[in-house]
Amino acid sequence: MSTQAGWYPDPSGAPGMLRYWDGVQWTPAVRRAPSAPPLAPPPGSDQPDRPDRRRAVGWWLAAGAVVVVLALVVVGAVRLGRSLVPSASPGGQASTQVCPPATGETPTPVAAPTDGRVHGGKLSFPQLSQPFGDVLPETEVPFARDVHQQLVLVQSNFDGRGSSWVATVMVGDLYAGDGFFSPQDGARIVVDCVIGRFYGDAQVTRHDVRNAATTIDGHEAWLVESKLSFDINGLRTKGELLLVAIVRTGPSSSGIFYASIPDTTPELVEPARQALAGLRVDG
């Protein structure tokens, strides 16, 4: 879409209709295209043409849904201890469409078993001891649902605006695993989402140590181990280890194991690897 303000074909798909682009966003203003058949008002009327009200309401409801989804993604990123500032420059980070859409029904929350394991979706790992904290639910991760995690605070208020950086180990049910993505595709989508969303507009250098098929608890899986480097103002951490395992947990579902361990806390790498090694498919 050109950034120049003007009348353009209505993105809602309404035939013969134009919507006004103010140079930044679509406005509510619509009118008939000059070549479109005339509407009911008599010739000479200076009243603006009015599209079908149901169509107009539907377009704005859809726009509202997009705003709600983006708001949830922002909250999820902040709770993960990552700042979310989508890049506006052509040479910056990936666009805001890098994360998978939320597909399928969200399962009804159930009480987690008290078996000393951290459960998320159909995956679980042995609960980690201190300095990892209590098991916490996370409802707004952009790529997963039914997520539970353990965190270690690495640096608080690093940007002077209350943002914190954490080490994270989590498991959950992958949105992109609902029968449409292989474990390999799921791993690629998640890593792209993480790099595109969790580091603001900082440039991230990625070096894969491993990116290959594997088997976890007898199930088809794909494992990515990557070293990420970045420079975020005020943050002492300049890189971290990223571990992502996508496990096919059923005919139409996949689970995710995700861990991010900052370079400033190397002592947390081994516990994260132990959690990965103890990963199990439940049920």
N, C-alpha and C positions, 0 to 999 in steps of 0.2 A: 504494500500500500504506500502510495506517495505521501510524504509528510505535508504536502501542500493542502491547505484547507479547500474544501469544495464539496460538490454533490457527487456521490459515487453510488453504484448499484448496492442496494440494501443487503448487508451481509446475512440477514435473516433468510434470504432467498425469496422474498416476496416478489412475484413477477411484476415487472413494469414499475417498480418502486425505486426511488433514490433516497439515501440517507446522508445527512450532512456530517462530514469529517472536519473537525475544527483545527486540524493540524497535530492534535495530540490524541484524541479519542473520538469515538462515535457519539453523536448527540441524539436526543429524542426527535429532532426535526426530520420529517420525511415528506416526500412529494412524489407525484407521478412523473415518470420519464416523459420527455416531450413526444416521443414516438409511441407511447402507450395509448391504448384506447381511452377516450374520455370517461369520467365517472358521471354520477347522476346530476350534480349541480348544473343549472341551466347555463347556456352560453353567456359570457360576460360576467359571470359571478367572480368576485375577487376573494371568495372564501378558499382557504387552502384545502387541498385534497386530503382526505382522512383515510388511512388504511384500515383494514379490518381490525377491530379492537382486540380480538382474541389473539391475532397474530402479533400485534405490538406488545401485548402483555407477555406472551410467550417468549419473545426476544429478550425482554428485560428480566424475566425470571431466569433465563439461561445465563445472562450476564451476571446476575446475582449469585447464581450457583458457582460460577468461576471465582468470584470474589471470595466466597466462603471457603472454597477449596484452597485458594492461595493463603488465606488467613490461617487455616489449620496447618499448612506447611510451615509458615513462619513460626507458629507456636511450637511445633515439633522440633524445629531446628534449634530454637533457643533453649528448650528443655534438654536437648542433647548436649548443651554446652558449646554450641557452634554458632557464630554470628552469621546471619543470612542477609547478604547485600547483593542482589543480582547485578551482574555487570552490564553496563550500558554501552561499553565500547566494543567495536567489532573485534578487537584483538584480545578481549578479556576472557572471563570464564564462560562456560556454556550458558545457554539461555535458560529461562525459567521452565521450559518444557522438558528438561532432562529427566525428571523423575517419572516413574510409571503412574498411570492413573489408578485410583482406588476402584478395583473391580470386585464383583462378587459380594455376598452378604457378610457383614461383620458378625462373627460368632458371638453368642451370648456369653458374657463373662462367667466363669465358674471359679470356685475356690481352688487355688493351686494345692497340689498334694504336699503334705508336710513330710517329705522324704529326703530332705537335704539337697534337693536339686532345684535349679531354676528352670521353670517351664515356660514355653512360649509357643503357641500353635501346637504342633506335634513333636517339637524338639525340646530337649532339656540338656543341661550340663551340670556337673557337680557345683554346688554353691561355693563361692570363693570366700576365703577368710580375710580378715583385716590385712591391709588397709581398705579393701573393697567394702563398701557399705551394705546396708540392708537391700533385699530384693525389692525393686520398685516397678510398678506398672508404668508403661509409656503408651498412651493412646493416640498420639499424633505424629508418629514416625511417617515420613512421606512414602516409604516403600513397604511397610509391613503393618500388621495388626496383631492383636493379642500378644503384645510385646512385654517382656519382663527383662530387667537389666540390673547390673550392679555397677556402681560408679566410684571413682576416686577423684576428689577435687585436686586439680593440679595447680591452677592459678585463678584466684578470684579477682573480679573487677579489673581485668587486664586492659580494658579500653576506657576506663573512667566512667562507663555508663552502666555498670552493674553486670556485665557479661562475664561468665566464668568458663574456663577451659577444663575439661575432664578427660580421664581415661574411662573407656566404656567397654563392657562386655554384655552382649544381649542376644536373645533368641526370640523368634516370632514367626508368624505365618506370612509368607511373601505375597503381596498383592499381585505381582507379576507372575505368580506361579499357578494361577487358576486355570490350568490346562492349556495355556497359550504360549508359554515360554519353557524352553528346556533349561536345565540347571546352568548350562553355559550362557545362554541368553540372559537368564536372570542375574547371574554374576556380573555380566557386562553392564546391564541396566543399573544395578545397585551401585557399582563403583562409579559409573558416570554421574549418578545422582549425588553421591557423596562428594565427589570432587566439584561438581557444579553448584552445590548448595551449601555445604558446611564450612566453606572457607571464605565466604564473602566474595569480594572482587580481587582477592590475592591470586597471583599466578601460582599454580601448583605443578610441581614437577613430579612425575610418577615413574618409579622404576620397579617393574614386576620381578620379584624373586621366583614366584611360581604362579602359573596361570594354566591349570590343567585339570583334566577329569580325574576323579578319585571315587572311592567308595567309603561311605560313612555308615556304620552300623548295618552293613549289608545293603545299603540303598545307593542308587546312582547319585552322584554329587559332582560339584565343580568348586574348586578351591582357588582363591586369589590371595596371594601374599604380596603386598606391595609396600615399598618405601616411598613416602610422600615427603616432599620438601616445599616449604612456603615461608614467607616473611610477612607476618601480620603485626602492624604497629602496636607496641605495648606488650606483645606476647613473647615470653622468654623461649617458648617452644618454637623451633624452626623446622620441625619435621616429626613424623610419627609412623609407626608400623600399622598398616591396615590389614586385617584378616577378614575375609568374606567367604563363607561357605554356603552354597545353595544346595539343599538336599531335597530330592524328590520323595515326599512323604506319603504320596498316594497317587492314584490314577489321575487326579485333577487338582493336586495341591503340591506346593513346595514350601519348605521351611528355610529360614535364614539364620545363620550365626554371623554376628558382626562384632568385631573388636577393633578399637583404635587406641593405641598406646603411645603417648608422646615420648619423644626422645629424651626428655628431661626426667622421665621416670622409667629407666630401663629395667628396674627390678620388678616391674609389673608385666614384662613380656612373658616370663615363664608361667605365671598363673594363667595368663590368657591362652597360652599354648596348651596348658593342662586342661582348661575348659574345652578347648577345641578337640583335644584327644579324647575327652570323656563325653563327647556329644553323642546323644542317643535319640532314636526315633521312638516315640511313645505310642502305644495303642496299635 
